[in-house]
Amino acid sequence: MKKVKILHINDGCSEVVTNGDRLFIETFPKAQNEIEKYLNEGWEVKQMITEVSPAVNQEGTYSFYKSGFTVYMEKEEA
């Protein structure tokens, strides 16, 4: 029997790996540690989806901000 787990993760503590020559890479150690816990319990990441949330600054003016990501996981149980 398959079990599923859906996590919404918003880690605001990124660490920049590189930023230069038009290349930007950052890592999210806290989120990585949490996901690793599930992987070590037998969960398998099937999909990761970036979350974007709208903000209405005033009527007719909208902006969007990154609000983390959603991780869809599956695990096979006997």
All heavy atoms as a GROMACS GRO file, in nm:
protein
  632
    1MET      N    1   0.084  -0.116   0.000
    1MET     CA    2   0.000   0.000   0.000
    1MET      C    3   0.090   0.124   0.000
    1MET      O    4   0.188   0.132   0.072
    1MET     CB    5  -0.089   0.002   0.124
    1MET     CG    6  -0.165   0.130   0.125
    1MET     SD    7  -0.268   0.186   0.261
    1MET     CE    8  -0.311   0.066   0.367
    2LYS      N    9   0.054   0.223  -0.082
    2LYS     CA   10   0.130   0.347  -0.089
    2LYS      C   11   0.074   0.449   0.008
    2LYS      O   12  -0.047   0.460   0.028
    2LYS     CB   13   0.124   0.407  -0.229
    2LYS     CG   14   0.221   0.346  -0.323
    2LYS     CD   15   0.234   0.429  -0.447
    2LYS     CE   16   0.332   0.359  -0.538
    2LYS     NZ   17   0.349   0.425  -0.662
    3LYS      N   18   0.165   0.523   0.068
    3LYS     CA   19   0.127   0.636   0.152
    3LYS      C   20   0.185   0.760   0.086
    3LYS      O   21   0.287   0.753   0.018
    3LYS     CB   22   0.184   0.622   0.294
    3LYS     CG   23   0.124   0.505   0.370
    3LYS     CD   24   0.170   0.506   0.512
    3LYS     CE   25   0.090   0.610   0.586
    3LYS     NZ   26   0.112   0.612   0.730
    4VAL      N   27   0.120   0.873   0.104
    4VAL     CA   28   0.170   0.998   0.049
    4VAL      C   29   0.189   1.100   0.160
    4VAL      O   30   0.125   1.093   0.265
    4VAL     CB   31   0.077   1.056  -0.060
    4VAL    CG1   32   0.060   0.958  -0.174
    4VAL    CG2   33  -0.056   1.095  -0.004
    5LYS      N   34   0.278   1.193   0.135
    5LYS     CA   35   0.302   1.303   0.228
    5LYS      C   36   0.323   1.428   0.144
    5LYS      O   37   0.396   1.426   0.045
    5LYS     CB   38   0.425   1.275   0.314
    5LYS     CG   39   0.445   1.379   0.423
    5LYS     CD   40   0.547   1.334   0.525
    5LYS     CE   41   0.504   1.219   0.608
    5LYS     NZ   42   0.407   1.241   0.712
    6ILE      N   43   0.258   1.536   0.184
    6ILE     CA   44   0.273   1.664   0.115
    6ILE      C   45   0.323   1.765   0.216
    6ILE      O   46   0.260   1.788   0.319
    6ILE     CB   47   0.140   1.710   0.053
    6ILE    CG1   48   0.093   1.607  -0.051
    6ILE    CG2   49   0.155   1.848  -0.010
    6ILE    CD1   50  -0.045   1.632  -0.106
    7LEU      N   51   0.439   1.823   0.188
    7LEU     CA   52   0.501   1.920   0.277
    7LEU      C   53   0.508   2.056   0.208
    7LEU      O   54   0.548   2.063   0.092
    7LEU     CB   55   0.644   1.878   0.312
    7LEU     CG   56   0.667   1.741   0.371
    7LEU    CD1   57   0.816   1.715   0.381
    7LEU    CD2   58   0.602   1.731   0.507
    8HIS      N   59   0.471   2.161   0.277
    8HIS     CA   60   0.496   2.296   0.227
    8HIS      C   61   0.611   2.350   0.311
    8HIS      O   62   0.602   2.357   0.434
    8HIS     CB   63   0.374   2.386   0.240
    8HIS     CG   64   0.404   2.525   0.194
    8HIS    ND1   65   0.420   2.629   0.281
    8HIS    CD2   66   0.424   2.576   0.071
    8HIS    CE1   67   0.449   2.739   0.214
    8HIS    NE2   68   0.454   2.708   0.086
    9ILE      N   69   0.719   2.386   0.246
    9ILE     CA   70   0.840   2.432   0.315
    9ILE      C   71   0.872   2.574   0.271
    9ILE      O   72   0.879   2.602   0.151
    9ILE     CB   73   0.960   2.340   0.286
    9ILE    CG1   74   0.928   2.196   0.330
    9ILE    CG2   75   1.086   2.392   0.353
    9ILE    CD1   76   1.031   2.095   0.290
   10ASN      N   77   0.890   2.663   0.368
   10ASN     CA   78   0.929   2.800   0.340
   10ASN      C   79   1.049   2.831   0.429
   10ASN      O   80   1.034   2.873   0.542
   10ASN     CB   81   0.814   2.896   0.365
   10ASN     CG   82   0.844   3.035   0.312
   10ASN    OD1   83   0.953   3.063   0.266
   10ASN    ND2   84   0.746   3.123   0.320
   11ASP      N   85   1.167   2.806   0.377
   11ASP     CA   86   1.291   2.826   0.451
   11ASP      C   87   1.350   2.962   0.414
   11ASP      O   88   1.400   2.981   0.304
   11ASP     CB   89   1.390   2.713   0.417
   11ASP     CG   90   1.518   2.720   0.496
   11ASP    OD1   91   1.538   2.818   0.570
   11ASP    OD2   92   1.600   2.627   0.483
   12GLY      N   93   1.344   3.055   0.506
   12GLY     CA   94   1.394   3.190   0.480
   12GLY      C   95   1.540   3.207   0.513
   12GLY      O   96   1.589   3.320   0.519
   13CYS      N   97   1.611   3.099   0.537
   13CYS     CA   98   1.753   3.108   0.577
   13CYS      C   99   1.842   3.041   0.472
   13CYS      O  100   1.907   2.940   0.498
   13CYS     CB  101   1.774   3.041   0.712
   13CYS     SG  102   1.685   3.120   0.845
   14SER      N  103   1.845   3.098   0.354
   14SER     CA  104   1.928   3.040   0.249
   14SER      C  105   2.074   3.081   0.266
   14SER      O  106   2.105   3.179   0.334
   14SER     CB  107   1.879   3.084   0.111
   14SER     OG  108   1.899   3.223   0.096
   15GLU      N  109   2.161   3.002   0.206
   15GLU     CA  110   2.303   3.034   0.202
   15GLU      C  111   2.344   3.042   0.056
   15GLU      O  112   2.314   2.953  -0.022
   15GLU     CB  113   2.385   2.926   0.273
   15GLU     CG  114   2.362   2.920   0.422
   15GLU     CD  115   2.444   2.813   0.490
   15GLU    OE1  116   2.530   2.748   0.424
   15GLU    OE2  117   2.422   2.792   0.610
   16VAL      N  118   2.409   3.151   0.019
   16VAL     CA  119   2.450   3.170  -0.120
   16VAL      C  120   2.574   3.085  -0.147
   16VAL      O  121   2.672   3.092  -0.074
   16VAL     CB  122   2.479   3.319  -0.148
   16VAL    CG1  123   2.534   3.337  -0.290
   16VAL    CG2  124   2.353   3.402  -0.129
   17VAL      N  125   2.566   3.005  -0.252
   17VAL     CA  126   2.678   2.922  -0.294
   17VAL      C  127   2.766   3.002  -0.389
   17VAL      O  128   2.888   3.007  -0.374
   17VAL     CB  129   2.628   2.792  -0.362
   17VAL    CG1  130   2.744   2.711  -0.419
   17VAL    CG2  131   2.546   2.709  -0.265
   18THR      N  132   2.704   3.066  -0.488
   18THR     CA  133   2.777   3.151  -0.581
   18THR      C  134   2.684   3.258  -0.636
   18THR      O  135   2.564   3.236  -0.648
   18THR     CB  136   2.839   3.069  -0.697
   18THR    OG1  137   2.923   3.153  -0.774
   18THR    CG2  138   2.734   3.008  -0.787
   19ASN      N  139   2.739   3.374  -0.664
   19ASN     CA  140   2.663   3.484  -0.721
   19ASN      C  141   2.759   3.568  -0.804
   19ASN      O  142   2.830   3.653  -0.754
   19ASN     CB  143   2.598   3.569  -0.612
   19ASN     CG  144   2.506   3.675  -0.670
   19ASN    OD1  145   2.480   3.676  -0.790
   19ASN    ND2  146   2.459   3.763  -0.586
   20GLY      N  147   2.764   3.538  -0.932
   20GLY     CA  148   2.852   3.613  -1.020
   20GLY      C  149   2.848   3.556  -1.160
   20GLY      O  150   2.806   3.443  -1.182
   21ASP      N  151   2.892   3.637  -1.255
   21ASP     CA  152   2.895   3.598  -1.395
   21ASP      C  153   2.760   3.543  -1.441
   21ASP      O  154   2.750   3.441  -1.508
   21ASP     CB  155   3.007   3.495  -1.418
   21ASP     CG  156   3.042   3.479  -1.565
   21ASP    OD1  157   3.015   3.572  -1.644
   21ASP    OD2  158   3.095   3.372  -1.601
   22ARG      N  159   2.654   3.611  -1.397
   22ARG     CA  160   2.515   3.578  -1.432
   22ARG      C  161   2.471   3.440  -1.383
   22ARG      O  162   2.383   3.377  -1.442
   22ARG     CB  163   2.493   3.591  -1.581
   22ARG     CG  164   2.514   3.731  -1.630
   22ARG     CD  165   2.435   3.754  -1.751
   22ARG     NE  166   2.518   3.782  -1.866
   22ARG     CZ  167   2.468   3.803  -1.986
   22ARG    NH1  168   2.340   3.797  -2.007
   22ARG    NH2  169   2.546   3.830  -2.085
   23LEU      N  170   2.534   3.393  -1.275
   23LEU     CA  171   2.496   3.265  -1.216
   23LEU      C  172   2.472   3.285  -1.066
   23LEU      O  173   2.559   3.335  -0.995
   23LEU     CB  174   2.607   3.161  -1.235
   23LEU     CG  175   2.583   3.026  -1.167
   23LEU    CD1  176   2.463   2.955  -1.228
   23LEU    CD2  177   2.708   2.939  -1.177
   24PHE      N  178   2.353   3.249  -1.020
   24PHE     CA  179   2.319   3.260  -0.879
   24PHE      C  180   2.273   3.123  -0.831
   24PHE      O  181   2.182   3.063  -0.888
   24PHE     CB  182   2.209   3.363  -0.856
   24PHE     CG  183   2.168   3.373  -0.712
   24PHE    CD1  184   2.248   3.438  -0.621
   24PHE    CD2  185   2.050   3.316  -0.668
   24PHE    CE1  186   2.212   3.447  -0.487
   24PHE    CE2  187   2.012   3.324  -0.535
   24PHE     CZ  188   2.093   3.391  -0.444
   25ILE      N  189   2.336   3.073  -0.725
   25ILE     CA  190   2.298   2.945  -0.665
   25ILE      C  191   2.291   2.965  -0.514
   25ILE      O  192   2.381   3.022  -0.454
   25ILE     CB  193   2.400   2.834  -0.697
   25ILE    CG1  194   2.414   2.814  -0.849
   25ILE    CG2  195   2.359   2.704  -0.630
   25ILE    CD1  196   2.526   2.720  -0.888
   26GLU      N  197   2.180   2.918  -0.456
   26GLU     CA  198   2.167   2.920  -0.311
   26GLU      C  199   2.121   2.785  -0.262
   26GLU      O  200   2.061   2.708  -0.336
   26GLU     CB  201   2.071   3.031  -0.266
   26GLU     CG  202   1.930   3.016  -0.314
   26GLU     CD  203   1.841   3.133  -0.280
   26GLU    OE1  204   1.870   3.205  -0.183
   26GLU    OE2  205   1.742   3.153  -0.350
   27THR      N  206   2.150   2.756  -0.137
   27THR     CA  207   2.110   2.629  -0.077
   27THR      C  208   2.028   2.659   0.048
   27THR      O  209   2.037   2.768   0.104
   27THR     CB  210   2.235   2.545  -0.044
   27THR    OG1  211   2.194   2.418   0.004
   27THR    CG2  212   2.325   2.612   0.057
   28PHE      N  213   1.948   2.565   0.090
   28PHE     CA  214   1.858   2.581   0.204
   28PHE      C  215   1.884   2.470   0.305
   28PHE      O  216   1.814   2.368   0.307
   28PHE     CB  217   1.712   2.578   0.158
   28PHE     CG  218   1.678   2.691   0.065
   28PHE    CD1  219   1.697   2.679  -0.072
   28PHE    CD2  220   1.628   2.810   0.114
   28PHE    CE1  221   1.666   2.783  -0.157
   28PHE    CE2  222   1.597   2.915   0.030
   28PHE     CZ  223   1.616   2.901  -0.106
   29PRO      N  224   1.987   2.487   0.390
   29PRO     CA  225   2.028   2.380   0.481
   29PRO      C  226   1.918   2.329   0.574
   29PRO      O  227   1.907   2.208   0.597
   29PRO     CB  228   2.141   2.443   0.562
   29PRO     CG  229   2.195   2.551   0.474
   29PRO     CD  230   2.075   2.603   0.399
   30LYS      N  231   1.835   2.417   0.630
   30LYS     CA  232   1.730   2.371   0.722
   30LYS      C  233   1.628   2.285   0.649
   30LYS      O  234   1.588   2.179   0.699
   30LYS     CB  235   1.661   2.491   0.788
   30LYS     CG  236   1.748   2.563   0.887
   30LYS     CD  237   1.672   2.678   0.950
   30LYS     CE  238   1.758   2.753   1.049
   30LYS     NZ  239   1.688   2.867   1.110
   31ALA      N  240   1.585   2.328   0.533
   31ALA     CA  241   1.489   2.251   0.455
   31ALA      C  242   1.550   2.118   0.412
   31ALA      O  243   1.485   2.014   0.416
   31ALA     CB  244   1.443   2.330   0.333
   32GLN      N  245   1.677   2.122   0.372
   32GLN     CA  246   1.745   1.999   0.331
   32GLN      C  247   1.748   1.899   0.445
   32GLN      O  248   1.721   1.779   0.424
   32GLN     CB  249   1.889   2.032   0.288
   32GLN     CG  250   1.897   2.105   0.157
   32GLN     CD  251   2.034   2.164   0.130
   32GLN    OE1  252   2.047   2.242   0.039
   32GLN    NE2  253   2.136   2.130   0.207
   33ASN      N  254   1.779   1.945   0.566
   33ASN     CA  255   1.783   1.854   0.681
   33ASN      C  256   1.648   1.790   0.706
   33ASN      O  257   1.639   1.671   0.738
   33ASN     CB  258   1.831   1.929   0.806
   33ASN     CG  259   1.977   1.964   0.800
   33ASN    OD1  260   2.053   1.900   0.729
   33ASN    ND2  261   2.016   2.066   0.873
   34GLU      N  262   1.541   1.867   0.694
   34GLU     CA  263   1.406   1.812   0.716
   34GLU      C  264   1.371   1.708   0.609
   34GLU      O  265   1.317   1.602   0.640
   34GLU     CB  266   1.301   1.923   0.718
   34GLU     CG  267   1.314   2.016   0.837
   34GLU     CD  268   1.304   1.943   0.970
   34GLU    OE1  269   1.216   1.857   0.985
   34GLU    OE2  270   1.386   1.973   1.059
   35ILE      N  271   1.402   1.738   0.484
   35ILE     CA  272   1.373   1.643   0.376
   35ILE      C  273   1.456   1.516   0.394
   35ILE      O  274   1.406   1.405   0.373
   35ILE     CB  275   1.396   1.708   0.238
   35ILE    CG1  276   1.292   1.817   0.215
   35ILE    CG2  277   1.389   1.604   0.127
   35ILE    CD1  278   1.317   1.903   0.094
   36GLU      N  279   1.582   1.531   0.435
   36GLU     CA  280   1.667   1.414   0.458
   36GLU      C  281   1.608   1.320   0.563
   36GLU      O  282   1.617   1.198   0.549
   36GLU     CB  283   1.807   1.457   0.501
   36GLU     CG  284   1.892   1.509   0.388
   36GLU     CD  285   2.024   1.568   0.435
   36GLU    OE1  286   2.051   1.570   0.558
   36GLU    OE2  287   2.101   1.612   0.348
   37LYS      N  288   1.544   1.375   0.665
   37LYS     CA  289   1.481   1.290   0.768
   37LYS      C  290   1.377   1.199   0.705
   37LYS      O  291   1.370   1.080   0.736
   37LYS     CB  292   1.415   1.378   0.875
   37LYS     CG  293   1.512   1.450   0.964
   37LYS     CD  294   1.436   1.540   1.062
   37LYS     CE  295   1.529   1.631   1.138
   37LYS     NZ  296   1.454   1.724   1.226
   38TYR      N  297   1.295   1.254   0.616
   38TYR     CA  298   1.192   1.174   0.550
   38TYR      C  299   1.254   1.072   0.454
   38TYR      O  300   1.209   0.958   0.446
   38TYR     CB  301   1.092   1.264   0.476
   38TYR     CG  302   1.003   1.340   0.571
   38TYR    CD1  303   1.025   1.475   0.597
   38TYR    CD2  304   0.897   1.277   0.635
   38TYR    CE1  305   0.943   1.545   0.684
   38TYR    CE2  306   0.816   1.346   0.723
   38TYR     CZ  307   0.840   1.480   0.747
   38TYR     OH  308   0.760   1.548   0.835
   39LEU      N  309   1.357   1.112   0.382
   39LEU     CA  310   1.423   1.018   0.291
   39LEU      C  311   1.480   0.900   0.368
   39LEU      O  312   1.472   0.786   0.323
   39LEU     CB  313   1.534   1.090   0.212
   39LEU     CG  314   1.488   1.197   0.114
   39LEU    CD1  315   1.608   1.266   0.052
   39LEU    CD2  316   1.398   1.138   0.007
   40ASN      N  317   1.537   0.928   0.484
   40ASN     CA  318   1.594   0.820   0.567
   40ASN      C  319   1.488   0.730   0.629
   40ASN      O  320   1.518   0.620   0.673
   40ASN     CB  321   1.685   0.879   0.675
   40ASN     CG  322   1.812   0.938   0.617
   40ASN    OD1  323   1.863   0.889   0.517
   40ASN    ND2  324   1.862   1.043   0.679
   41GLU      N  325   1.362   0.775   0.631
   41GLU     CA  326   1.251   0.693   0.678
   41GLU      C  327   1.188   0.613   0.564
   41GLU      O  328   1.088   0.545   0.584
   41GLU     CB  329   1.143   0.781   0.742
   41GLU     CG  330   1.184   0.846   0.872
   41GLU     CD  331   1.076   0.940   0.925
   41GLU    OE1  332   0.967   0.951   0.864
   41GLU    OE2  333   1.103   1.003   1.029
   42GLY      N  334   1.243   0.626   0.443
   42GLY     CA  335   1.191   0.550   0.330
   42GLY      C  336   1.102   0.627   0.235
   42GLY      O  337   1.054   0.572   0.136
   43TRP      N  338   1.077   0.756   0.262
   43TRP     CA  339   0.997   0.837   0.171
   43TRP      C  340   1.078   0.870   0.047
   43TRP      O  341   1.200   0.882   0.052
   43TRP     CB  342   0.952   0.966   0.239
   43TRP     CG  343   0.855   0.944   0.349
   43TRP    CD1  344   0.884   0.930   0.482
   43TRP    CD2  345   0.714   0.930   0.338
   43TRP    NE1  346   0.769   0.909   0.553
   43TRP    CE2  347   0.662   0.909   0.468
   43TRP    CE3  348   0.625   0.935   0.232
   43TRP    CZ2  349   0.528   0.892   0.492
   43TRP    CZ3  350   0.491   0.918   0.256
   43TRP    CH2  351   0.442   0.896   0.385
   44GLU      N  352   1.010   0.884  -0.066
   44GLU     CA  353   1.074   0.917  -0.193
   44GLU      C  354   1.010   1.044  -0.248
   44GLU      O  355   0.888   1.053  -0.259
   44GLU     CB  356   1.054   0.802  -0.292
   44GLU     CG  357   1.124   0.820  -0.422
   44GLU     CD  358   1.104   0.700  -0.514
   44GLU    OE1  359   1.066   0.592  -0.467
   44GLU    OE2  360   1.127   0.718  -0.635
   45VAL      N  361   1.094   1.143  -0.282
   45VAL     CA  362   1.043   1.268  -0.339
   45VAL      C  363   1.000   1.240  -0.483
   45VAL      O  364   1.077   1.191  -0.564
   45VAL     CB  365   1.149   1.380  -0.337
   45VAL    CG1  366   1.098   1.503  -0.410
   45VAL    CG2  367   1.187   1.414  -0.193
   46LYS      N  368   0.874   1.270  -0.513
   46LYS     CA  369   0.821   1.248  -0.647
   46LYS      C  370   0.812   1.379  -0.726
   46LYS      O  371   0.824   1.379  -0.847
   46LYS     CB  372   0.682   1.184  -0.640
   46LYS     CG  373   0.682   1.044  -0.586
   46LYS     CD  374   0.758   0.953  -0.680
   46LYS     CE  375   0.745   0.808  -0.640
   46LYS     NZ  376   0.806   0.719  -0.736
   47GLN      N  377   0.789   1.490  -0.654
   47GLN     CA  378   0.776   1.617  -0.724
   47GLN      C  379   0.797   1.732  -0.626
   47GLN      O  380   0.760   1.724  -0.509
   47GLN     CB  381   0.638   1.629  -0.787
   47GLN     CG  382   0.624   1.748  -0.877
   47GLN     CD  383   0.497   1.739  -0.961
   47GLN    OE1  384   0.406   1.662  -0.932
   47GLN    NE2  385   0.490   1.819  -1.064
   48MET      N  386   0.858   1.840  -0.676
   48MET     CA  387   0.874   1.963  -0.599
   48MET      C  388   0.816   2.077  -0.683
   48MET      O  389   0.844   2.086  -0.802
   48MET     CB  390   1.020   1.990  -0.567
   48MET     CG  391   1.078   1.888  -0.471
   48MET     SD  392   1.251   1.915  -0.432
   48MET     CE  393   1.240   2.061  -0.331
   49ILE      N  394   0.736   2.161  -0.620
   49ILE     CA  395   0.666   2.268  -0.690
   49ILE      C  396   0.693   2.400  -0.619
   49ILE      O  397   0.670   2.411  -0.498
   49ILE     CB  398   0.513   2.242  -0.691
   49ILE    CG1  399   0.484   2.102  -0.748
   49ILE    CG2  400   0.440   2.351  -0.766
   49ILE    CD1  401   0.351   2.046  -0.707
   50THR      N  402   0.740   2.499  -0.691
   50THR     CA  403   0.764   2.631  -0.634
   50THR      C  404   0.630   2.697  -0.603
   50THR      O  405   0.537   2.692  -0.683
   50THR     CB  406   0.842   2.720  -0.734
   50THR    OG1  407   0.964   2.655  -0.764
   50THR    CG2  408   0.869   2.855  -0.676
   51GLU      N  409   0.621   2.759  -0.487
   51GLU     CA  410   0.500   2.830  -0.446
   51GLU      C  411   0.520   2.980  -0.464
   51GLU      O  412   0.622   3.035  -0.424
   51GLU     CB  413   0.468   2.802  -0.300
   51GLU     CG  414   0.432   2.658  -0.271
   51GLU     CD  415   0.295   2.620  -0.322
   51GLU    OE1  416   0.207   2.709  -0.332
   51GLU    OE2  417   0.276   2.503  -0.353
   52VAL      N  418   0.422   3.044  -0.525
   52VAL     CA  419   0.423   3.189  -0.542
   52VAL      C  420   0.290   3.240  -0.490
   52VAL      O  421   0.184   3.189  -0.526
   52VAL     CB  422   0.442   3.228  -0.690
   52VAL    CG1  423   0.443   3.378  -0.708
   52VAL    CG2  424   0.570   3.168  -0.745
   53SER      N  425   0.295   3.341  -0.402
   53SER     CA  426   0.173   3.395  -0.342
   53SER      C  427   0.152   3.541  -0.386
   53SER      O  428   0.247   3.618  -0.389
   53SER     CB  429   0.181   3.391  -0.189
   53SER     OG  430   0.189   3.258  -0.146
   54PRO      N  431   0.028   3.576  -0.418
   54PRO     CA  432   0.001   3.714  -0.457
   54PRO      C  433  -0.014   3.806  -0.336
   54PRO      O  434  -0.053   3.763  -0.229
   54PRO     CB  435  -0.131   3.703  -0.533
   54PRO     CG  436  -0.199   3.586  -0.470
   54PRO     CD  437  -0.089   3.492  -0.430
   55ALA      N  438   0.017   3.931  -0.358
   55ALA     CA  439  -0.005   4.033  -0.256
   55ALA      C  440  -0.073   4.152  -0.325
   55ALA      O  441  -0.029   4.195  -0.432
   55ALA     CB  442   0.126   4.078  -0.193
   56VAL      N  443  -0.181   4.201  -0.267
   56VAL     CA  444  -0.250   4.316  -0.323
   56VAL      C  445  -0.204   4.439  -0.246
   56VAL      O  446  -0.242   4.460  -0.132
   56VAL     CB  447  -0.404   4.299  -0.312
   56VAL    CG1  448  -0.474   4.419  -0.372
   56VAL    CG2  449  -0.448   4.171  -0.378
   57ASN      N  450  -0.116   4.518  -0.309
   57ASN     CA  451  -0.064   4.637  -0.244
   57ASN      C  452  -0.170   4.746  -0.235
   57ASN      O  453  -0.182   4.815  -0.135
   57ASN     CB  454   0.059   4.688  -0.318
   57ASN     CG  455   0.168   4.582  -0.321
   57ASN    OD1  456   0.189   4.513  -0.223
   57ASN    ND2  457   0.233   4.566  -0.434
   58GLN      N  458  -0.243   4.761  -0.343
   58GLN     CA  459  -0.359   4.850  -0.349
   58GLN      C  460  -0.442   4.807  -0.468
   58GLN      O  461  -0.396   4.730  -0.551
   58GLN     CB  462  -0.315   4.997  -0.360
   58GLN     CG  463  -0.229   5.028  -0.481
   58GLN     CD  464  -0.185   5.172  -0.484
   58GLN    OE1  465  -0.258   5.259  -0.443
   58GLN    NE2  466  -0.064   5.196  -0.530
   59GLU      N  467  -0.563   4.854  -0.477
   59GLU     CA  468  -0.652   4.813  -0.586
   59GLU      C  469  -0.583   4.831  -0.721
   59GLU      O  470  -0.534   4.939  -0.753
   59GLU     CB  471  -0.780   4.898  -0.583
   59GLU     CG  472  -0.876   4.867  -0.696
   59GLU     CD  473  -0.994   4.786  -0.650
   59GLU    OE1  474  -1.021   4.780  -0.530
   59GLU    OE2  475  -1.059   4.729  -0.737
   60GLY      N  476  -0.576   4.722  -0.797
   60GLY     CA  477  -0.514   4.726  -0.930
   60GLY      C  478  -0.363   4.708  -0.929
   60GLY      O  479  -0.302   4.703  -1.034
   61THR      N  480  -0.302   4.699  -0.813
   61THR     CA  481  -0.158   4.680  -0.804
   61THR      C  482  -0.130   4.549  -0.731
   61THR      O  483  -0.163   4.535  -0.614
   61THR     CB  484  -0.091   4.796  -0.728
   61THR    OG1  485  -0.127   4.919  -0.789
   61THR    CG2  486   0.058   4.782  -0.729
   62TYR      N  487  -0.070   4.457  -0.802
   62TYR     CA  488  -0.043   4.326  -0.746
   62TYR      C  489   0.106   4.296  -0.757
   62TYR      O  490   0.173   4.338  -0.850
   62TYR     CB  491  -0.121   4.218  -0.822
   62TYR     CG  492  -0.269   4.242  -0.822
   62TYR    CD1  493  -0.329   4.312  -0.926
   62TYR    CD2  494  -0.349   4.196  -0.719
   62TYR    CE1  495  -0.466   4.336  -0.926
   62TYR    CE2  496  -0.486   4.218  -0.718
   62TYR     CZ  497  -0.542   4.289  -0.822
   62TYR     OH  498  -0.677   4.312  -0.821
   63SER      N  499   0.155   4.224  -0.661
   63SER     CA  500   0.292   4.172  -0.669
   63SER      C  501   0.288   4.027  -0.624
   63SER      O  502   0.191   3.981  -0.565
   63SER     CB  503   0.387   4.256  -0.583
   63SER     OG  504   0.347   4.251  -0.447
   64PHE      N  505   0.393   3.956  -0.652
   64PHE     CA  506   0.400   3.814  -0.616
   64PHE      C  507   0.532   3.790  -0.546
   64PHE      O  508   0.633   3.852  -0.578
   64PHE     CB  509   0.390   3.727  -0.741
   64PHE     CG  510   0.257   3.738  -0.809
   64PHE    CD1  511   0.233   3.838  -0.903
   64PHE    CD2  512   0.154   3.652  -0.778
   64PHE    CE1  513   0.110   3.850  -0.965
   64PHE    CE2  514   0.030   3.663  -0.839
   64PHE     CZ  515   0.008   3.763  -0.933
   65TYR      N  516   0.531   3.703  -0.451
   65TYR     CA  517   0.653   3.670  -0.379
   65TYR      C  518   0.666   3.519  -0.362
   65TYR      O  519   0.566   3.448  -0.357
   65TYR     CB  520   0.660   3.742  -0.244
   65TYR     CG  521   0.547   3.708  -0.149
   65TYR    CD1  522   0.562   3.609  -0.053
   65TYR    CD2  523   0.426   3.776  -0.154
   65TYR    CE1  524   0.460   3.577   0.034
   65TYR    CE2  525   0.323   3.745  -0.066
   65TYR     CZ  526   0.341   3.646   0.027
   65TYR     OH  527   0.239   3.615   0.113
   66LYS      N  528   0.790   3.474  -0.357
   66LYS     CA  529   0.816   3.331  -0.337
   66LYS      C  530   0.777   3.295  -0.195
   66LYS      O  531   0.818   3.361  -0.101
   66LYS     CB  532   0.963   3.300  -0.361
   66LYS     CG  533   1.004   3.306  -0.505
   66LYS     CD  534   1.152   3.291  -0.529
   66LYS     CE  535   1.224   3.194  -0.442
   66LYS     NZ  536   1.366   3.180  -0.472
   67SER      N  537   0.697   3.194  -0.182
   67SER     CA  538   0.656   3.151  -0.048
   67SER      C  539   0.693   3.006  -0.022
   67SER      O  540   0.620   2.929   0.035
   67SER     CB  541   0.506   3.173  -0.029
   67SER     OG  542   0.433   3.097  -0.121
   68GLY      N  543   0.810   2.969  -0.071
   68GLY     CA  544   0.860   2.835  -0.046
   68GLY      C  545   0.828   2.739  -0.158
   68GLY      O  546   0.814   2.777  -0.274
   69PHE      N  547   0.814   2.612  -0.122
   69PHE     CA  548   0.784   2.510  -0.220
   69PHE      C  549   0.710   2.395  -0.153
   69PHE      O  550   0.714   2.378  -0.032
   69PHE     CB  551   0.912   2.459  -0.289
   69PHE     CG  552   1.020   2.414  -0.195
   69PHE    CD1  553   1.032   2.281  -0.160
   69PHE    CD2  554   1.109   2.505  -0.141
   69PHE    CE1  555   1.132   2.239  -0.073
   69PHE    CE2  556   1.209   2.465  -0.055
   69PHE     CZ  557   1.220   2.332  -0.021
   70THR      N  558   0.641   2.320  -0.236
   70THR     CA  559   0.567   2.204  -0.189
   70THR      C  560   0.639   2.079  -0.238
   70THR      O  561   0.681   2.072  -0.353
   70THR     CB  562   0.422   2.206  -0.242
   70THR    OG1  563   0.359   2.323  -0.190
   70THR    CG2  564   0.345   2.083  -0.198
   71VAL      N  565   0.654   1.983  -0.148
   71VAL     CA  566   0.720   1.857  -0.180
   71VAL      C  567   0.616   1.746  -0.170
   71VAL      O  568   0.549   1.732  -0.068
   71VAL     CB  569   0.836   1.828  -0.081
   71VAL    CG1  570   0.904   1.697  -0.116
   71VAL    CG2  571   0.936   1.942  -0.079
   72TYR      N  572   0.602   1.670  -0.278
   72TYR     CA  573   0.512   1.555  -0.280
   72TYR      C  574   0.598   1.430  -0.266
   72TYR      O  575   0.690   1.408  -0.345
   72TYR     CB  576   0.431   1.551  -0.410
   72TYR     CG  577   0.352   1.424  -0.426
   72TYR    CD1  578   0.233   1.406  -0.356
   72TYR    CD2  579   0.396   1.322  -0.508
   72TYR    CE1  580   0.160   1.289  -0.369
   72TYR    CE2  581   0.323   1.205  -0.523
   72TYR     CZ  582   0.206   1.188  -0.452
   72TYR     OH  583   0.135   1.072  -0.466
   73MET      N  584   0.569   1.349  -0.164
   73MET     CA  585   0.647   1.228  -0.137
   73MET      C  586   0.558   1.105  -0.133
   73MET      O  587   0.440   1.116  -0.098
   73MET     CB  588   0.719   1.241  -0.002
   73MET     CG  589   0.808   1.361   0.009
   73MET     SD  590   0.873   1.373   0.177
   73MET     CE  591   1.044   1.384   0.140
   74GLU      N  592   0.616   0.991  -0.166
   74GLU     CA  593   0.546   0.863  -0.156
   74GLU      C  594   0.633   0.763  -0.081
   74GLU      O  595   0.755   0.772  -0.082
   74GLU     CB  596   0.516   0.806  -0.295
   74GLU     CG  597   0.412   0.884  -0.372
   74GLU     CD  598   0.382   0.821  -0.507
   74GLU    OE1  599   0.447   0.721  -0.546
   74GLU    OE2  600   0.293   0.873  -0.575
   75LYS      N  601   0.563   0.666  -0.020
   75LYS     CA  602   0.632   0.559   0.053
   75LYS      C  603   0.550   0.432   0.039
   75LYS      O  604   0.428   0.434   0.055
   75LYS     CB  605   0.645   0.599   0.201
   75LYS     CG  606   0.713   0.498   0.288
   75LYS     CD  607   0.722   0.554   0.431
   75LYS     CE  608   0.790   0.460   0.525
   75LYS     NZ  609   0.797   0.514   0.661
   76GLU      N  610   0.616   0.324   0.009
   76GLU     CA  611   0.549   0.194  -0.003
   76GLU      C  612   0.551   0.126   0.132
   76GLU      O  613   0.657   0.114   0.194
   76GLU     CB  614   0.621   0.108  -0.108
   76GLU     CG  615   0.546  -0.018  -0.145
   76GLU     CD  616   0.421   0.008  -0.226
   76GLU    OE1  617   0.424   0.094  -0.316
   76GLU    OE2  618   0.319  -0.057  -0.196
   77GLU      N  619   0.434   0.085   0.179
   77GLU     CA  620   0.425   0.014   0.306
   77GLU      C  621   0.358  -0.120   0.285
   77GLU      O  622   0.267  -0.133   0.204
   77GLU     CB  623   0.346   0.096   0.410
   77GLU     CG  624   0.424   0.215   0.459
   77GLU     CD  625   0.370   0.269   0.590
   77GLU    OE1  626   0.259   0.230   0.630
   77GLU    OE2  627   0.440   0.350   0.650
   78ALA      N  628   0.404  -0.217   0.359
   78ALA     CA  629   0.351  -0.354   0.344
   78ALA      C  630   0.217  -0.369   0.414
   78ALA      O  631   0.178  -0.300   0.499
   78ALA     CB  632   0.449  -0.453   0.402
   0.00000   0.00000   0.00000
